[in-house]
Amino acid sequence: MYEILWFQDAVDELFDLSRRDSSQARRILIAVRTFGRDGRGDVKKLQGSGDEWRLRTGDWRVRLALHDSSAYVVSIANRRDAY
């Protein structure tokens, strides 16, 4: 459904998280892959932004930019820091 492309900042954030909590980083990666493959997940459009969406995974938020058949992972943040 979507080709998943990662911004370097998002890769760095996931790597940092994996060093602190590898199971949570794995859950985020699985959620992103599932969204890319099936379009499933807790996804909502962000208000005030043209093409940005958030994927909720527990206490973590993955910010996505959707363009045609590509989903760009922009950032990964804890919900208290995400907005």
C-alpha angles and dihedrals in degrees: 000000000000131000105226116224123180129215111221092243090058091049090051092048092050091048092051090049092049090057090055101034115008095179092056092047089052091051090052092049091050091048091051092048092048091051091049094048102040107009088240126139142081096298127161133173113250114238117244095020125100102218108001123118136176128226112205118214110172108295091345130089126205113201112214133188112206120206120170104302096345129090116198116204101219102175146344119215142158110261093248089058101033102087 
